[in-house]
Amino acid sequence: MGKSPIFAAGSNKSVKMRNEKNMIDIHTLYQTFLASTGVTTDSRRCPAGSLFIALRGETFNGNAFAARALEAGCSYALVDDPAYAPAGDPRYLVTDNGLLTLQALARHHRRQLGTRILGITGTNGKTTTKELVACVLSQRYRTLATEGNLNNSIGVPLTLLRLRSEHELAVVEMGASHPGDIRELADIAEPDCGLITNVGKAHLEGFGSLEGVIRTKGELFDNLRRREGAFVFLHRDNPYLVRMGEGLKQVTYGCDEACDIQGRLAACSPCLSFDWRCGATGSWHHVSTRLIGSYNLPNALAAAAVGCHFGVEEALISQALGEYVPRNSRSQLMRTADNTLIIDAYNANPTSMRAAIENFAQMEAPHKMLILGDMLELGKESLSEHQEVVDYLSGQGFSDVILVGGQFAATRHACPTYPDAPSLIEALKARKPVGKTILIKGSNGVKLSAVAAYL
């Protein structure tokens, strides 16, 4: 086999190739990938004819599952420990680093196809925006989008490796919890254009400060500055983003009349409805969405901006935005036999929590109730940020508030508090709410989705 190095994504260093005769190079690996039915990193999900790539983590070693993956249907298994590759078995391929090889393979594949890629990141709303953008673009183009929230160093490569020649556009979500994360992902995906939904206080444990968040999210724009012809979709109402986008070619959206895509809020009781137009003299379009919260207006306008730029008919843009149904506990409205639930229990940070509470306070609804769970990964700022939420709550006039989690329990308040979701569910069994409109908001790790399921 050849001896071309597999280059580490986001680095000038290469994964050094040893002299074992079965050590694979990127070009041979790519041919193996093209002949496969796809890539898997999970030995429990091995479609027939797929390529298994063994990854390592703090508590697992994917190499140990390579044989199981082959038995389950994979045609080949890539390992980064030769001890797991039996001599003479051509189904085993060997590299020095499984993760870096996965990333390098994804970037190589992306380069071969040349599909136009939009990279999306942001503190809040990136998954919803990604879904809205994909719905809009799919009205005209064969579009690939990140599945769920597979937006990290493994998920982004797996998304890129799902690209096929028929795809005309790809929408790739990029998440981050530490400085450099977005730089790494952008170096793998090499986007042609980018969109940052917003910046706010999240993952402070990893970023250290809001400034750290801004720098990291801005790594997407930094990457685009190095690419000829690159441009960004920019939320002009956000001063942070305006500064971050300086010097880049822009397609702007927001409520400012100077925006390329201009919007205005129509109503939000409880679902968002809004008007939008393309250009200062364009015709206004009205859209009634199934999204909860006025904070979703910029997300919808972002999708309209992307659609307009890529030539999707304006009527089809409005249709796509109106038909999108949120899921996975993101801005979901659910009417049960007893209550109306507003479920936003997938993620929470100080910015999104305050926005959800503010929107709920302004909503016209009878007998409001709030079930709020801890905001995780805030580091040393955690207690003070939870106290700020409690203090903000006290000024909104809510009389029925339940808090869940140890961080909220440590704040000064007079609300009923439960250590975790199971204990709250037990309490609700004894006194189940009826006739309420209930906001359920918290980080995914608090598992308030189980509370929503019970209600």
DOMARSE-76078 format. One record per residue (C-alpha): residue in one letter; x, y, z. Coordinates in nm, 2 decimals, decimal comma. Example, Ala and Ser with C-alpha at 12.3 -4.5 7.8 and 13.67 -1.06 7.14 Angstrom:
# DOMARSE-76078
<'A' <1,23 -0,45 0,78>>
<'S' <1,37 -0,11 0,71>>
# end
This chain:
# DOMARSE-76078
<'M' <0,00 0,00 0,00>>
<'G' <0,10 0,36 -0,05>>
<'K' <0,26 0,57 0,22>>
<'S' <0,08 0,90 0,19>>
<'P' <0,02 1,04 0,54>>
<'I' <-0,32 1,10 0,68>>
<'F' <-0,32 1,46 0,77>>
<'A' <-0,48 1,56 1,10>>
<'A' <-0,77 1,80 1,05>>
<'G' <-0,71 2,15 1,18>>
<'S' <-0,33 2,09 1,20>>
<'N' <-0,02 2,10 0,99>>
<'K' <0,10 1,78 1,16>>
<'S' <0,03 1,44 1,00>>
<'V' <-0,05 1,11 1,15>>
<'K' <0,29 0,94 1,11>>
<'M' <0,28 0,61 0,93>>
<'R' <0,46 0,32 1,07>>
<'N' <0,61 0,04 0,86>>
<'E' <0,36 -0,23 0,92>>
<'K' <0,26 -0,37 0,58>>
<'N' <-0,11 -0,33 0,65>>
<'M' <-0,09 0,04 0,75>>
<'I' <-0,33 0,22 0,53>>
<'D' <-0,29 0,55 0,35>>
<'I' <-0,57 0,81 0,29>>
<'H' <-0,61 0,73 -0,08>>
<'T' <-0,65 0,36 -0,03>>
<'L' <-0,88 0,42 0,26>>
<'Y' <-1,09 0,65 0,05>>
<'Q' <-1,14 0,39 -0,21>>
<'T' <-1,25 0,15 0,06>>
<'F' <-1,49 0,41 0,18>>
<'L' <-1,64 0,46 -0,17>>
<'A' <-1,69 0,09 -0,20>>
<'S' <-1,87 0,07 0,13>>
<'T' <-2,23 0,15 0,22>>
<'G' <-2,12 0,41 0,47>>
<'V' <-1,92 0,47 0,79>>
<'T' <-2,01 0,37 1,15>>
<'T' <-1,84 0,42 1,48>>
<'D' <-2,09 0,21 1,68>>
<'S' <-2,06 -0,17 1,68>>
<'R' <-2,43 -0,19 1,77>>
<'R' <-2,52 -0,02 1,44>>
<'C' <-2,34 -0,19 1,16>>
<'P' <-2,53 -0,18 0,82>>
<'A' <-2,42 -0,45 0,58>>
<'G' <-2,12 -0,35 0,38>>
<'S' <-2,02 -0,05 0,60>>
<'L' <-1,68 0,06 0,73>>
<'F' <-1,63 0,05 1,10>>
<'I' <-1,39 0,31 1,24>>
<'A' <-1,27 0,24 1,60>>
<'L' <-1,26 0,54 1,83>>
<'R' <-1,13 0,57 2,18>>
<'G' <-1,28 0,76 2,47>>
<'E' <-1,22 0,81 2,84>>
<'T' <-1,41 0,49 2,93>>
<'F' <-1,40 0,28 2,61>>
<'N' <-1,17 0,15 2,34>>
<'G' <-1,34 0,10 2,01>>
<'N' <-1,07 -0,13 1,89>>
<'A' <-1,20 -0,39 2,12>>
<'F' <-1,53 -0,39 1,92>>
<'A' <-1,38 -0,42 1,57>>
<'A' <-1,44 -0,80 1,55>>
<'R' <-1,79 -0,76 1,67>>
<'A' <-1,86 -0,49 1,40>>
<'L' <-1,73 -0,73 1,13>>
<'E' <-1,96 -1,01 1,26>>
<'A' <-2,25 -0,77 1,26>>
<'G' <-2,22 -0,68 0,90>>
<'C' <-1,93 -0,44 0,84>>
<'S' <-1,70 -0,52 0,55>>
<'Y' <-1,40 -0,35 0,70>>
<'A' <-1,28 -0,23 1,03>>
<'L' <-1,02 0,05 1,08>>
<'V' <-0,83 0,02 1,41>>
<'D' <-0,55 0,23 1,56>>
<'D' <-0,40 -0,06 1,76>>
<'P' <-0,24 -0,33 1,55>>
<'A' <-0,29 -0,58 1,83>>
<'Y' <-0,66 -0,59 1,73>>
<'A' <-0,59 -0,66 1,36>>
<'P' <-0,53 -1,04 1,31>>
<'A' <-0,24 -1,10 1,07>>
<'G' <-0,35 -1,20 0,72>>
<'D' <-0,71 -1,08 0,76>>
<'P' <-0,77 -0,82 0,48>>
<'R' <-1,08 -0,68 0,65>>
<'Y' <-0,87 -0,51 0,91>>
<'L' <-0,71 -0,17 0,83>>
<'V' <-0,46 0,00 1,05>>
<'T' <-0,39 0,37 1,12>>
<'D' <-0,22 0,56 1,40>>
<'N' <-0,53 0,76 1,52>>
<'G' <-0,89 0,66 1,46>>
<'L' <-1,04 1,00 1,53>>
<'L' <-0,79 1,20 1,32>>
<'T' <-0,83 0,95 1,04>>
<'L' <-1,21 0,98 1,05>>
<'Q' <-1,17 1,36 1,03>>
<'A' <-0,92 1,35 0,75>>
<'L' <-1,13 1,10 0,55>>
<'A' <-1,43 1,34 0,59>>
<'R' <-1,24 1,64 0,47>>
<'H' <-1,09 1,44 0,18>>
<'H' <-1,44 1,33 0,08>>
<'R' <-1,58 1,69 0,11>>
<'R' <-1,30 1,81 -0,12>>
<'Q' <-1,37 1,55 -0,39>>
<'L' <-1,74 1,64 -0,41>>
<'G' <-1,71 2,01 -0,38>>
<'T' <-2,06 2,04 -0,24>>
<'R' <-2,15 2,40 -0,12>>
<'I' <-2,15 2,39 0,26>>
<'L' <-2,31 2,63 0,51>>
<'G' <-2,16 2,61 0,85>>
<'I' <-2,39 2,70 1,15>>
<'T' <-2,29 2,77 1,50>>
<'G' <-2,41 2,98 1,80>>
<'T' <-2,49 2,97 2,16>>
<'N' <-2,86 2,92 2,12>>
<'G' <-3,09 2,82 1,84>>
<'K' <-2,83 2,66 1,61>>
<'T' <-3,01 2,32 1,59>>
<'T' <-3,35 2,49 1,52>>
<'T' <-3,19 2,72 1,27>>
<'K' <-3,02 2,43 1,10>>
<'E' <-3,35 2,25 1,07>>
<'L' <-3,53 2,56 0,94>>
<'V' <-3,26 2,63 0,68>>
<'A' <-3,26 2,27 0,56>>
<'C' <-3,64 2,28 0,52>>
<'V' <-3,62 2,59 0,32>>
<'L' <-3,33 2,48 0,10>>
<'S' <-3,50 2,14 0,04>>
<'Q' <-3,78 2,32 -0,15>>
<'R' <-3,54 2,36 -0,44>>
<'Y' <-3,22 2,17 -0,37>>
<'R' <-3,11 1,82 -0,28>>
<'T' <-2,99 1,91 0,07>>
<'L' <-2,80 1,72 0,34>>
<'A' <-2,81 1,84 0,70>>
<'T' <-2,67 1,74 1,03>>
<'E' <-2,89 1,48 1,19>>
<'G' <-3,00 1,57 1,54>>
<'N' <-2,72 1,74 1,72>>
<'L' <-2,42 1,55 1,58>>
<'N' <-2,22 1,87 1,58>>
<'N' <-1,89 1,77 1,75>>
<'S' <-1,55 1,64 1,64>>
<'I' <-1,71 1,30 1,56>>
<'G' <-2,05 1,42 1,44>>
<'V' <-1,93 1,67 1,19>>
<'P' <-1,71 1,41 1,00>>
<'L' <-1,99 1,16 1,01>>
<'T' <-2,22 1,42 0,85>>
<'L' <-1,97 1,50 0,58>>
<'L' <-1,93 1,13 0,50>>
<'R' <-2,30 1,11 0,43>>
<'L' <-2,25 1,35 0,14>>
<'R' <-2,32 1,20 -0,20>>
<'S' <-2,28 1,34 -0,55>>
<'E' <-2,64 1,42 -0,58>>
<'H' <-2,63 1,66 -0,29>>
<'E' <-2,62 2,02 -0,40>>
<'L' <-2,60 2,19 -0,06>>
<'A' <-2,51 2,08 0,29>>
<'V' <-2,60 2,24 0,62>>
<'V' <-2,35 2,15 0,89>>
<'E' <-2,41 2,24 1,25>>
<'M' <-2,10 2,30 1,46>>
<'G' <-2,10 2,29 1,84>>
<'A' <-1,84 2,39 2,09>>
<'S' <-1,76 2,37 2,46>>
<'H' <-1,39 2,47 2,46>>
<'P' <-1,18 2,73 2,27>>
<'G' <-1,06 2,59 1,94>>
<'D' <-1,35 2,36 1,89>>
<'I' <-1,51 2,56 1,61>>
<'R' <-1,17 2,61 1,44>>
<'E' <-1,12 2,24 1,43>>
<'L' <-1,47 2,17 1,29>>
<'A' <-1,44 2,45 1,03>>
<'D' <-1,10 2,31 0,92>>
<'I' <-1,27 1,97 0,86>>
<'A' <-1,58 2,10 0,68>>
<'E' <-1,42 2,39 0,49>>
<'P' <-1,75 2,58 0,46>>
<'D' <-1,83 2,82 0,18>>
<'C' <-2,05 3,04 0,40>>
<'G' <-2,13 3,06 0,76>>
<'L' <-2,40 3,17 1,01>>
<'I' <-2,37 3,24 1,38>>
<'T' <-2,71 3,25 1,54>>
<'N' <-2,60 3,45 1,85>>
<'V' <-2,35 3,45 2,14>>
<'G' <-2,43 3,42 2,51>>
<'K' <-2,34 3,26 2,84>>
<'A' <-2,31 2,89 2,79>>
<'H' <-2,04 2,63 2,86>>
<'L' <-1,86 2,89 3,08>>
<'E' <-1,69 2,60 3,25>>
<'G' <-1,50 2,54 2,92>>
<'F' <-1,48 2,89 2,78>>
<'G' <-1,41 3,08 3,10>>
<'S' <-1,61 3,39 3,01>>
<'L' <-1,85 3,54 2,76>>
<'E' <-1,55 3,68 2,58>>
<'G' <-1,42 3,32 2,54>>
<'V' <-1,76 3,22 2,39>>
<'I' <-1,74 3,51 2,14>>
<'R' <-1,39 3,42 2,03>>
<'T' <-1,47 3,06 1,99>>
<'K' <-1,79 3,11 1,79>>
<'G' <-1,60 3,37 1,59>>
<'E' <-1,36 3,10 1,47>>
<'L' <-1,62 3,01 1,20>>
<'F' <-1,59 3,36 1,06>>
<'D' <-1,21 3,36 1,10>>
<'N' <-1,21 3,04 0,89>>
<'L' <-1,42 3,21 0,62>>
<'R' <-1,19 3,51 0,60>>
<'R' <-0,92 3,28 0,46>>
<'R' <-1,15 3,15 0,18>>
<'E' <-1,19 3,33 -0,15>>
<'G' <-1,55 3,41 -0,22>>
<'A' <-1,67 3,31 0,13>>
<'F' <-1,95 3,51 0,29>>
<'V' <-2,17 3,51 0,60>>
<'F' <-2,54 3,54 0,69>>
<'L' <-2,54 3,81 0,96>>
<'H' <-2,81 3,89 1,22>>
<'R' <-2,77 4,27 1,20>>
<'D' <-2,98 4,33 1,52>>
<'N' <-2,70 4,17 1,73>>
<'P' <-2,41 4,41 1,80>>
<'Y' <-2,17 4,13 1,89>>
<'L' <-2,23 3,96 1,55>>
<'V' <-2,20 4,29 1,37>>
<'R' <-1,85 4,34 1,51>>
<'M' <-1,76 3,98 1,45>>
<'G' <-1,86 4,00 1,08>>
<'E' <-1,66 4,31 0,99>>
<'G' <-1,47 4,28 0,67>>
<'L' <-1,67 3,98 0,55>>
<'K' <-1,92 3,98 0,26>>
<'Q' <-2,26 3,97 0,42>>
<'V' <-2,62 3,88 0,37>>
<'T' <-2,80 4,05 0,65>>
<'Y' <-3,12 3,98 0,83>>
<'G' <-3,32 4,13 1,12>>
<'C' <-3,58 4,39 1,20>>
<'D' <-3,37 4,68 1,08>>
<'E' <-3,50 4,83 0,76>>
<'A' <-3,15 4,83 0,61>>
<'C' <-3,13 4,44 0,63>>
<'D' <-3,14 4,24 0,31>>
<'I' <-3,41 4,03 0,48>>
<'Q' <-3,63 4,23 0,70>>
<'G' <-3,88 4,09 0,96>>
<'R' <-4,13 4,20 1,21>>
<'L' <-4,30 4,02 1,49>>
<'A' <-4,67 3,97 1,45>>
<'A' <-4,78 3,76 1,75>>
<'C' <-4,65 3,50 1,99>>
<'S' <-4,95 3,35 2,18>>
<'P' <-4,82 3,09 2,21>>
<'C' <-4,67 3,02 1,86>>
<'L' <-4,46 3,27 1,67>>
<'S' <-4,61 3,44 1,37>>
<'F' <-4,42 3,71 1,18>>
<'D' <-4,39 3,91 0,85>>
<'W' <-4,09 3,92 0,63>>
<'R' <-3,97 4,06 0,30>>
<'C' <-3,67 4,05 0,08>>
<'G' <-3,52 4,40 0,04>>
<'A' <-3,67 4,74 0,14>>
<'T' <-3,92 4,74 -0,15>>
<'G' <-4,01 4,37 -0,15>>
<'S' <-4,35 4,23 -0,08>>
<'W' <-4,44 4,13 0,27>>
<'H' <-4,51 3,77 0,35>>
<'H' <-4,69 3,64 0,66>>
<'V' <-4,59 3,32 0,83>>
<'S' <-4,76 3,14 1,12>>
<'T' <-4,51 2,89 1,27>>
<'R' <-4,53 2,61 1,52>>
<'L' <-4,24 2,75 1,71>>
<'I' <-4,27 2,88 2,06>>
<'G' <-4,11 3,20 2,16>>
<'S' <-4,03 3,54 2,00>>
<'Y' <-3,67 3,45 2,04>>
<'N' <-3,72 3,22 1,74>>
<'L' <-3,78 3,51 1,50>>
<'P' <-3,41 3,56 1,42>>
<'N' <-3,38 3,19 1,35>>
<'A' <-3,67 3,20 1,10>>
<'L' <-3,54 3,51 0,94>>
<'A' <-3,20 3,34 0,91>>
<'A' <-3,36 3,06 0,71>>
<'A' <-3,54 3,31 0,49>>
<'A' <-3,21 3,49 0,42>>
<'V' <-3,04 3,17 0,32>>
<'G' <-3,33 3,07 0,10>>
<'C' <-3,35 3,40 -0,07>>
<'H' <-2,97 3,41 -0,13>>
<'F' <-2,99 3,06 -0,29>>
<'G' <-3,29 3,15 -0,51>>
<'V' <-3,57 2,96 -0,33>>
<'E' <-3,90 3,11 -0,42>>
<'E' <-4,03 3,34 -0,15>>
<'A' <-4,37 3,16 -0,13>>
<'L' <-4,19 2,83 -0,08>>
<'I' <-3,97 2,98 0,19>>
<'S' <-4,29 3,09 0,38>>
<'Q' <-4,45 2,75 0,33>>
<'A' <-4,14 2,56 0,46>>
<'L' <-4,12 2,79 0,77>>
<'G' <-4,49 2,74 0,84>>
<'E' <-4,48 2,37 0,81>>
<'Y' <-4,17 2,30 1,02>>
<'V' <-4,26 2,10 1,34>>
<'P' <-4,01 2,13 1,62>>
<'R' <-3,92 1,81 1,81>>
<'N' <-3,67 1,67 2,06>>
<'S' <-3,79 1,90 2,34>>
<'R' <-3,70 2,21 2,15>>
<'S' <-3,96 2,49 2,16>>
<'Q' <-4,24 2,22 2,15>>
<'L' <-4,60 2,30 2,22>>
<'M' <-4,80 2,00 2,34>>
<'R' <-5,16 2,00 2,45>>
<'T' <-5,25 1,71 2,68>>
<'A' <-5,58 1,61 2,84>>
<'D' <-5,50 1,82 3,15>>
<'N' <-5,25 2,09 3,05>>
<'T' <-5,07 2,28 2,78>>
<'L' <-4,69 2,22 2,78>>
<'I' <-4,42 2,43 2,64>>
<'I' <-4,12 2,20 2,63>>
<'D' <-3,77 2,34 2,59>>
<'A' <-3,58 2,09 2,80>>
<'Y' <-3,30 2,00 2,56>>
<'N' <-3,06 2,27 2,66>>
<'A' <-3,04 2,57 2,89>>
<'N' <-2,80 2,85 2,97>>
<'P' <-2,85 3,20 3,12>>
<'T' <-2,92 3,36 2,79>>
<'S' <-3,18 3,11 2,67>>
<'M' <-3,33 3,07 3,02>>
<'R' <-3,40 3,44 3,05>>
<'A' <-3,54 3,46 2,69>>
<'A' <-3,78 3,17 2,77>>
<'I' <-3,90 3,33 3,09>>
<'E' <-3,94 3,67 2,93>>
<'N' <-4,14 3,52 2,64>>
<'F' <-4,35 3,32 2,89>>
<'A' <-4,43 3,63 3,09>>
<'Q' <-4,55 3,81 2,78>>
<'M' <-4,76 3,52 2,66>>
<'E' <-5,13 3,54 2,70>>
<'A' <-5,22 3,22 2,88>>
<'P' <-5,42 3,12 3,19>>
<'H' <-5,28 2,97 3,50>>
<'K' <-4,91 2,98 3,42>>
<'M' <-4,67 2,74 3,58>>
<'L' <-4,29 2,71 3,54>>
<'I' <-4,07 2,40 3,60>>
<'L' <-3,71 2,51 3,56>>
<'G' <-3,40 2,28 3,58>>
<'D' <-3,04 2,36 3,65>>
<'M' <-2,82 2,51 3,38>>
<'L' <-2,52 2,29 3,35>>
<'E' <-2,15 2,35 3,26>>
<'L' <-2,13 2,71 3,40>>
<'G' <-1,83 2,65 3,61>>
<'K' <-1,74 2,90 3,88>>
<'E' <-2,02 3,14 3,76>>
<'S' <-2,29 2,87 3,81>>
<'L' <-2,43 2,98 4,15>>
<'S' <-2,44 3,35 4,06>>
<'E' <-2,60 3,28 3,72>>
<'H' <-2,87 3,07 3,89>>
<'Q' <-2,93 3,34 4,14>>
<'E' <-2,97 3,59 3,87>>
<'V' <-3,24 3,37 3,71>>
<'V' <-3,42 3,34 4,04>>
<'D' <-3,40 3,72 4,10>>
<'Y' <-3,53 3,78 3,75>>
<'L' <-3,82 3,54 3,81>>
<'S' <-3,92 3,72 4,13>>
<'G' <-3,99 4,03 3,93>>
<'Q' <-4,21 3,87 3,67>>
<'G' <-4,51 3,81 3,90>>
<'F' <-4,52 3,43 3,87>>
<'S' <-4,69 3,25 4,16>>
<'D' <-4,64 2,89 4,06>>
<'V' <-4,27 2,80 4,01>>
<'I' <-4,09 2,47 4,07>>
<'L' <-3,71 2,45 4,06>>
<'V' <-3,51 2,13 4,00>>
<'G' <-3,15 2,06 4,07>>
<'G' <-2,87 2,13 4,32>>
<'Q' <-2,77 2,47 4,17>>
<'F' <-3,12 2,62 4,20>>
<'A' <-3,15 2,46 4,55>>
<'A' <-2,84 2,66 4,66>>
<'T' <-3,00 3,00 4,56>>
<'R' <-3,21 3,23 4,78>>
<'H' <-3,57 3,18 4,69>>
<'A' <-3,91 3,07 4,82>>
<'C' <-4,00 2,82 4,55>>
<'P' <-4,06 2,45 4,59>>
<'T' <-3,73 2,27 4,49>>
<'Y' <-3,66 1,91 4,41>>
<'P' <-3,31 1,75 4,37>>
<'D' <-3,39 1,58 4,04>>
<'A' <-3,66 1,49 3,79>>
<'P' <-3,76 1,16 3,94>>
<'S' <-3,83 1,32 4,28>>
<'L' <-4,04 1,58 4,11>>
<'I' <-4,24 1,32 3,92>>
<'E' <-4,32 1,14 4,25>>
<'A' <-4,45 1,47 4,39>>
<'L' <-4,66 1,54 4,08>>
<'K' <-4,82 1,19 4,11>>
<'A' <-4,96 1,31 4,44>>
<'R' <-5,07 1,65 4,31>>
<'K' <-5,08 1,65 3,93>>
<'P' <-5,14 2,00 3,78>>
<'V' <-5,46 2,05 3,58>>
<'G' <-5,57 2,34 3,36>>
<'K' <-5,22 2,49 3,35>>
<'T' <-4,99 2,63 3,08>>
<'I' <-4,65 2,49 3,19>>
<'L' <-4,31 2,61 3,07>>
<'I' <-4,05 2,32 3,11>>
<'K' <-3,70 2,45 3,07>>
<'G' <-3,36 2,31 3,17>>
<'S' <-3,04 2,15 3,06>>
<'N' <-3,07 1,81 2,90>>
<'G' <-2,87 1,65 3,19>>
<'V' <-3,15 1,74 3,44>>
<'K' <-3,38 1,51 3,23>>
<'L' <-3,69 1,74 3,25>>
<'S' <-3,80 1,56 2,93>>
<'A' <-3,91 1,28 3,17>>
<'V' <-4,13 1,53 3,36>>
<'A' <-4,28 1,64 3,03>>
<'A' <-4,34 1,28 2,93>>
<'Y' <-4,52 1,21 3,26>>
<'L' <-4,74 1,52 3,23>>
# end
